[in-house]
Amino acid sequence: MCRLLLVISLALVWITAHGATNVPPRLELKKEPKFQSTPKYCLLTLGTNSAQAWMVEDGRRLYVDRNGNGDLTDDGPPIEPSDYREIGANRWDFGYRLSAIVTPAGVRHANLLLRRWNYGDATDSYGLSITVDGKLPMYAGWFGTFWSSNQNTAPVIHFAGPFTPRILRRDAFTIGERGQRLSLCFIHPGSEAGAVSRLSIEALPQFVVPELQIEWPTGPGRKPVRTSHSLLQRCCYWEFYTEEFALPTGVLPGQAKVSVAIPSAAGLELTTTEIAVPVETKPKPGR
């Protein structure tokens, strides 16, 4: 259920954010090794200076443009799987590990880890993590795909800000609801749905707590209803949340305006601080 809700939330992230971010020109992939199988391509955009590096999987070997020069033949041998586990019949996982990508400007993006797994699904899944500029941990993957068999259409993952706040686990508030989390993440939409990147909860010190102010629809001539929520809890790699949440009385169907506030100490640049979320009546039984 947790995974399903996150899939739905991230699909909505893509629908609402697609086209909102300017994509820098692609780094030309000048030289490639002789691949042993059909390669799968992905382009990483890294950090505040938007340096780029190619990542190409060849069967179960991973080539990474470790120096960001568009040449996959001068980076040493491909990365082989590590930490391989057989968990059961047709259930396995492993990882590709790389200490760092160092761009032509000398900026180090550390601790690249690409996890690949299949736990009985129709297709393999991937999860990618990296510490951008050596200090900002981020994630991508888990939902959809960030690969293409054609380098010209390869998805572009932006491991950088500015970030767009998005509500997780729901696409609407339901009048009368209680006991559901109020959750938030910070994303960069990338070039397409599978290329969404997300800020790690570890990127913000514990004393940096996202605050949400919600203005609820109450109907013409009625006094506005506003609530405040501190997202003190964290989990699931990128989720900031609170379980102390319920819709206030007097709320009507319409649009809730969610305002996001982050302490300036976080140094986090946001594309927006406003999120519109529908407010709906409770579905009838059997719907």
VOSEDREN-699606 format. One line per field, with one value per residue (C-alpha): chain; residue number from 1; y, x, z; residue in one letter. Coordinates in Angstrom, 1 decimal. Layout:
<atoms>
unit = c(A / ...)
pos = c(NUM / ...)
v = c(Y / ...)
u = c(X / ...)
w = c(Z / ...)
code = c(a / ...)
</atoms>
This chain:
<atoms>
unit = c(A / A / A / A / A / A / A / A / A / A / A / A / A / A / A / A / A / A / A / A / A / A / A / A / A / A / A / A / A / A / A / A / A / A / A / A / A / A / A / A / A / A / A / A / A / A / A / A / A / A / A / A / A / A / A / A / A / A / A / A / A / A / A / A / A / A / A / A / A / A / A / A / A / A / A / A / A / A / A / A / A / A / A / A / A / A / A / A / A / A / A / A / A / A / A / A / A / A / A / A / A / A / A / A / A / A / A / A / A / A / A / A / A / A / A / A / A / A / A / A / A / A / A / A / A / A / A / A / A / A / A / A / A / A / A / A / A / A / A / A / A / A / A / A / A / A / A / A / A / A / A / A / A / A / A / A / A / A / A / A / A / A / A / A / A / A / A / A / A / A / A / A / A / A / A / A / A / A / A / A / A / A / A / A / A / A / A / A / A / A / A / A / A / A / A / A / A / A / A / A / A / A / A / A / A / A / A / A / A / A / A / A / A / A / A / A / A / A / A / A / A / A / A / A / A / A / A / A / A / A / A / A / A / A / A / A / A / A / A / A / A / A / A / A / A / A / A / A / A / A / A / A / A / A / A / A / A / A / A / A / A / A / A / A / A / A / A / A / A / A / A / A / A / A / A / A / A / A / A / A / A / A / A / A / A / A / A)
pos = c(1 / 2 / 3 / 4 / 5 / 6 / 7 / 8 / 9 / 10 / 11 / 12 / 13 / 14 / 15 / 16 / 17 / 18 / 19 / 20 / 21 / 22 / 23 / 24 / 25 / 26 / 27 / 28 / 29 / 30 / 31 / 32 / 33 / 34 / 35 / 36 / 37 / 38 / 39 / 40 / 41 / 42 / 43 / 44 / 45 / 46 / 47 / 48 / 49 / 50 / 51 / 52 / 53 / 54 / 55 / 56 / 57 / 58 / 59 / 60 / 61 / 62 / 63 / 64 / 65 / 66 / 67 / 68 / 69 / 70 / 71 / 72 / 73 / 74 / 75 / 76 / 77 / 78 / 79 / 80 / 81 / 82 / 83 / 84 / 85 / 86 / 87 / 88 / 89 / 90 / 91 / 92 / 93 / 94 / 95 / 96 / 97 / 98 / 99 / 100 / 101 / 102 / 103 / 104 / 105 / 106 / 107 / 108 / 109 / 110 / 111 / 112 / 113 / 114 / 115 / 116 / 117 / 118 / 119 / 120 / 121 / 122 / 123 / 124 / 125 / 126 / 127 / 128 / 129 / 130 / 131 / 132 / 133 / 134 / 135 / 136 / 137 / 138 / 139 / 140 / 141 / 142 / 143 / 144 / 145 / 146 / 147 / 148 / 149 / 150 / 151 / 152 / 153 / 154 / 155 / 156 / 157 / 158 / 159 / 160 / 161 / 162 / 163 / 164 / 165 / 166 / 167 / 168 / 169 / 170 / 171 / 172 / 173 / 174 / 175 / 176 / 177 / 178 / 179 / 180 / 181 / 182 / 183 / 184 / 185 / 186 / 187 / 188 / 189 / 190 / 191 / 192 / 193 / 194 / 195 / 196 / 197 / 198 / 199 / 200 / 201 / 202 / 203 / 204 / 205 / 206 / 207 / 208 / 209 / 210 / 211 / 212 / 213 / 214 / 215 / 216 / 217 / 218 / 219 / 220 / 221 / 222 / 223 / 224 / 225 / 226 / 227 / 228 / 229 / 230 / 231 / 232 / 233 / 234 / 235 / 236 / 237 / 238 / 239 / 240 / 241 / 242 / 243 / 244 / 245 / 246 / 247 / 248 / 249 / 250 / 251 / 252 / 253 / 254 / 255 / 256 / 257 / 258 / 259 / 260 / 261 / 262 / 263 / 264 / 265 / 266 / 267 / 268 / 269 / 270 / 271 / 272 / 273 / 274 / 275 / 276 / 277 / 278 / 279 / 280 / 281 / 282 / 283 / 284 / 285 / 286 / 287)
v = c(0.0 / 2.4 / 1.8 / 2.2 / 5.5 / 6.8 / 5.7 / 7.7 / 10.8 / 10.8 / 10.3 / 13.5 / 15.2 / 14.6 / 15.6 / 18.9 / 19.7 / 18.6 / 21.4 / 23.7 / 23.3 / 24.5 / 21.6 / 22.6 / 21.3 / 17.6 / 16.7 / 15.0 / 11.3 / 11.4 / 7.9 / 4.6 / 1.2 / -2.0 / -3.1 / -6.8 / -6.2 / -3.5 / -0.5 / 1.6 / 5.3 / 8.0 / 11.5 / 13.0 / 16.7 / 17.5 / 20.3 / 24.1 / 24.4 / 21.8 / 19.6 / 16.5 / 12.8 / 9.8 / 6.6 / 3.5 / 0.0 / -2.9 / -6.0 / -6.3 / -3.9 / -0.1 / 2.5 / 5.9 / 9.0 / 9.5 / 12.7 / 14.2 / 14.7 / 12.7 / 9.8 / 6.4 / 4.8 / 6.7 / 6.0 / 2.6 / -0.7 / -0.9 / -1.3 / -4.8 / -5.7 / -6.0 / -7.1 / -9.6 / -11.4 / -14.3 / -13.8 / -16.6 / -17.9 / -15.1 / -12.6 / -10.9 / -7.5 / -6.0 / -2.6 / -0.8 / 1.4 / 4.3 / 6.5 / 9.7 / 11.5 / 14.4 / 17.0 / 19.0 / 21.9 / 19.6 / 19.3 / 15.9 / 14.2 / 11.3 / 7.9 / 7.0 / 3.8 / 2.3 / -0.5 / -3.0 / -5.5 / -7.8 / -9.2 / -11.2 / -8.3 / -8.2 / -5.8 / -4.9 / -1.8 / 0.7 / 3.1 / 5.7 / 7.8 / 10.3 / 13.0 / 16.1 / 18.6 / 16.2 / 17.4 / 17.1 / 13.5 / 12.9 / 10.0 / 9.0 / 6.0 / 3.4 / 4.4 / 4.2 / 4.1 / 6.5 / 4.4 / 4.6 / 2.4 / 5.5 / 8.1 / 10.8 / 10.2 / 9.3 / 10.7 / 13.5 / 13.4 / 16.7 / 16.1 / 19.8 / 22.5 / 24.6 / 22.1 / 21.9 / 20.9 / 18.2 / 16.5 / 12.8 / 9.8 / 11.7 / 13.6 / 15.2 / 15.9 / 14.1 / 15.8 / 13.9 / 12.0 / 11.2 / 9.2 / 9.8 / 11.3 / 14.8 / 14.2 / 16.4 / 15.8 / 18.1 / 17.1 / 18.2 / 17.0 / 16.1 / 15.5 / 13.0 / 10.9 / 8.4 / 11.0 / 12.7 / 13.3 / 13.8 / 15.5 / 13.0 / 13.6 / 13.5 / 16.6 / 18.8 / 18.9 / 17.6 / 21.2 / 22.2 / 21.4 / 22.1 / 24.0 / 23.9 / 26.5 / 25.4 / 27.7 / 25.6 / 26.3 / 27.4 / 28.9 / 32.5 / 34.9 / 32.4 / 33.1 / 31.5 / 28.4 / 28.1 / 25.4 / 24.9 / 21.7 / 21.0 / 18.0 / 16.7 / 13.1 / 11.6 / 8.3 / 6.4 / 8.2 / 11.5 / 11.9 / 14.7 / 14.1 / 14.3 / 11.8 / 14.5 / 15.6 / 15.8 / 18.2 / 20.9 / 21.3 / 23.7 / 22.8 / 22.5 / 20.9 / 23.1 / 23.9 / 24.1 / 26.4 / 24.8 / 27.2 / 25.7 / 27.4 / 26.2 / 27.9 / 30.0 / 28.0 / 25.2 / 27.1 / 25.4 / 27.2 / 26.4 / 27.0 / 27.7 / 27.8 / 27.3 / 24.0 / 23.7 / 20.5 / 19.5 / 19.0 / 16.4 / 14.9 / 11.4 / 8.8 / 6.8 / 3.1 / 1.0 / 3.7)
u = c(0.0 / 2.8 / 4.5 / 1.2 / 0.5 / 3.9 / 3.6 / 0.3 / 1.9 / 4.9 / 2.8 / 0.9 / 4.3 / 5.1 / 1.8 / 1.8 / 5.5 / 6.3 / 7.7 / 8.2 / 12.0 / 14.5 / 16.7 / 20.3 / 21.7 / 22.7 / 26.3 / 27.4 / 28.3 / 31.5 / 32.9 / 31.4 / 32.9 / 31.9 / 28.8 / 28.0 / 24.2 / 21.7 / 22.8 / 20.4 / 21.1 / 20.5 / 22.0 / 22.7 / 22.7 / 24.7 / 24.8 / 24.5 / 26.7 / 24.6 / 27.6 / 26.5 / 27.6 / 26.3 / 25.3 / 24.9 / 24.0 / 25.2 / 23.5 / 24.7 / 27.6 / 27.4 / 29.4 / 29.6 / 31.2 / 33.2 / 35.0 / 32.0 / 33.7 / 31.3 / 33.8 / 32.9 / 36.2 / 38.6 / 36.9 / 38.4 / 36.5 / 32.7 / 31.3 / 30.3 / 27.4 / 28.1 / 26.1 / 24.2 / 21.4 / 19.2 / 16.1 / 13.9 / 12.6 / 13.0 / 13.7 / 17.1 / 18.8 / 22.3 / 24.0 / 26.6 / 28.8 / 31.0 / 33.0 / 32.5 / 31.9 / 34.4 / 33.3 / 35.7 / 35.4 / 36.7 / 33.4 / 33.0 / 29.6 / 30.1 / 28.7 / 26.8 / 24.8 / 22.5 / 20.4 / 18.6 / 16.1 / 13.3 / 11.0 / 8.8 / 7.6 / 7.3 / 10.2 / 13.3 / 13.3 / 16.1 / 16.9 / 19.7 / 21.3 / 24.1 / 25.6 / 25.5 / 28.4 / 29.7 / 27.0 / 23.4 / 22.1 / 19.4 / 17.4 / 15.8 / 14.1 / 11.8 / 8.9 / 8.8 / 12.0 / 14.9 / 16.5 / 16.2 / 17.7 / 18.5 / 21.0 / 19.1 / 16.0 / 17.7 / 15.9 / 17.7 / 17.8 / 18.5 / 20.3 / 20.1 / 17.7 / 15.7 / 13.2 / 9.4 / 7.4 / 4.8 / 2.2 / 2.7 / 0.3 / -2.8 / -4.2 / -7.0 / -8.2 / -11.4 / -13.9 / -14.2 / -10.9 / -8.8 / -5.6 / -4.0 / -0.5 / 0.1 / 3.3 / 5.6 / 8.7 / 10.9 / 11.5 / 13.1 / 10.9 / 13.7 / 12.9 / 10.0 / 8.1 / 10.8 / 13.5 / 12.1 / 14.7 / 14.0 / 15.8 / 16.8 / 15.5 / 19.2 / 19.8 / 18.2 / 19.3 / 16.8 / 16.2 / 15.0 / 11.3 / 9.0 / 5.9 / 2.6 / -0.1 / -3.4 / -6.3 / -9.4 / -12.5 / -15.5 / -17.9 / -18.9 / -19.3 / -17.9 / -14.9 / -11.7 / -10.4 / -6.7 / -4.5 / -0.8 / 1.2 / 4.8 / 6.3 / 8.4 / 8.6 / 10.7 / 10.8 / 11.0 / 14.2 / 12.4 / 9.2 / 8.6 / 5.3 / 3.0 / 0.4 / -1.3 / -3.6 / -7.4 / -9.5 / -11.1 / -14.9 / -16.7 / -14.7 / -16.5 / -15.5 / -13.2 / -9.5 / -7.2 / -4.2 / -1.2 / 1.7 / 5.1 / 7.7 / 11.3 / 13.7 / 16.2 / 19.0 / 18.2 / 19.5 / 16.9 / 15.7 / 12.1 / 10.3 / 7.1 / 5.7 / 2.1 / 0.3 / -3.3 / -5.0 / -8.7 / -11.0 / -13.6 / -16.6 / -16.2 / -16.8 / -20.1 / -19.8 / -19.3 / -17.6)
w = c(0.0 / 0.9 / -2.5 / -4.4 / -2.7 / -3.5 / -7.1 / -7.4 / -5.7 / -8.0 / -11.1 / -10.0 / -9.5 / -13.1 / -14.5 / -12.7 / -13.1 / -16.6 / -18.7 / -15.7 / -15.7 / -18.3 / -19.5 / -20.4 / -23.7 / -23.6 / -23.1 / -26.3 / -25.9 / -28.0 / -27.5 / -26.4 / -25.6 / -27.4 / -25.6 / -24.9 / -25.0 / -25.9 / -23.8 / -21.7 / -21.5 / -18.8 / -18.5 / -15.1 / -14.5 / -11.3 / -8.9 / -9.1 / -12.2 / -14.1 / -15.1 / -16.9 / -16.9 / -18.8 / -17.2 / -19.4 / -18.3 / -20.5 / -19.4 / -15.8 / -16.1 / -15.6 / -17.4 / -15.8 / -17.3 / -14.2 / -15.4 / -17.2 / -20.5 / -22.7 / -23.2 / -21.8 / -22.9 / -20.5 / -17.2 / -16.4 / -16.5 / -16.1 / -12.6 / -11.8 / -9.5 / -5.7 / -2.7 / -4.9 / -3.0 / -4.0 / -1.9 / -3.3 / -6.6 / -9.1 / -6.4 / -6.2 / -5.9 / -6.2 / -6.5 / -8.6 / -6.4 / -7.5 / -5.0 / -7.1 / -10.3 / -10.6 / -13.2 / -15.4 / -13.0 / -10.2 / -8.3 / -6.6 / -6.6 / -4.2 / -3.2 / -6.3 / -5.7 / -8.3 / -6.9 / -9.2 / -8.1 / -9.0 / -6.3 / -8.6 / -10.8 / -14.6 / -15.0 / -12.9 / -10.7 / -10.1 / -7.3 / -7.6 / -4.9 / -5.0 / -2.7 / -4.9 / -4.5 / -1.8 / 0.7 / -0.7 / -0.7 / -3.3 / -4.8 / -8.1 / -9.5 / -7.7 / -9.9 / -13.7 / -15.6 / -16.3 / -19.1 / -22.9 / -25.5 / -27.6 / -26.3 / -28.1 / -26.1 / -22.8 / -19.8 / -17.9 / -14.1 / -12.4 / -9.2 / -8.1 / -7.1 / -7.1 / -5.6 / -6.0 / -2.9 / -3.5 / -1.3 / -1.0 / -0.5 / -1.6 / -4.5 / -2.4 / 1.1 / 2.1 / 4.4 / 7.6 / 7.2 / 10.2 / 10.8 / 7.5 / 7.2 / 5.9 / 3.9 / 1.8 / -0.4 / -2.4 / -6.0 / -9.3 / -12.2 / -14.6 / -18.2 / -17.7 / -15.2 / -14.5 / -14.1 / -11.0 / -8.3 / -4.7 / -1.8 / 0.9 / 4.4 / 5.5 / 3.5 / 6.2 / 9.8 / 12.3 / 13.6 / 10.1 / 10.2 / 7.2 / 8.2 / 6.3 / 6.5 / 5.0 / 4.1 / 3.7 / 1.5 / 3.6 / 1.1 / 0.2 / 3.2 / 5.7 / 8.0 / 6.6 / 8.3 / 8.6 / 10.2 / 10.8 / 10.7 / 11.6 / 9.7 / 12.6 / 11.4 / 8.6 / 6.8 / 3.5 / 2.2 / 1.2 / 3.2 / 5.8 / 7.6 / 10.6 / 11.7 / 13.8 / 11.0 / 10.6 / 8.5 / 10.6 / 10.9 / 8.6 / 5.5 / 2.2 / -1.2 / -3.2 / -3.3 / -0.2 / -0.5 / 1.1 / 1.9 / 2.5 / 4.8 / 5.3 / 7.8 / 6.0 / 7.7 / 5.3 / 2.3 / 0.2 / -2.9 / -3.9 / -7.2 / -5.4 / -1.8 / -2.8 / -3.5 / -4.5 / -3.3 / -4.0 / -1.0 / -1.7 / 0.1 / 1.5 / -1.3 / -0.9 / 0.1 / -3.0 / -5.1)
code = c(m / c / r / l / l / l / v / i / s / l / a / l / v / w / i / t / a / h / g / a / t / n / v / p / p / r / l / e / l / k / k / e / p / k / f / q / s / t / p / k / y / c / l / l / t / l / g / t / n / s / a / q / a / w / m / v / e / d / g / r / r / l / y / v / d / r / n / g / n / g / d / l / t / d / d / g / p / p / i / e / p / s / d / y / r / e / i / g / a / n / r / w / d / f / g / y / r / l / s / a / i / v / t / p / a / g / v / r / h / a / n / l / l / l / r / r / w / n / y / g / d / a / t / d / s / y / g / l / s / i / t / v / d / g / k / l / p / m / y / a / g / w / f / g / t / f / w / s / s / n / q / n / t / a / p / v / i / h / f / a / g / p / f / t / p / r / i / l / r / r / d / a / f / t / i / g / e / r / g / q / r / l / s / l / c / f / i / h / p / g / s / e / a / g / a / v / s / r / l / s / i / e / a / l / p / q / f / v / v / p / e / l / q / i / e / w / p / t / g / p / g / r / k / p / v / r / t / s / h / s / l / l / q / r / c / c / y / w / e / f / y / t / e / e / f / a / l / p / t / g / v / l / p / g / q / a / k / v / s / v / a / i / p / s / a / a / g / l / e / l / t / t / t / e / i / a / v / p / v / e / t / k / p / k / p / g / r)
</atoms>
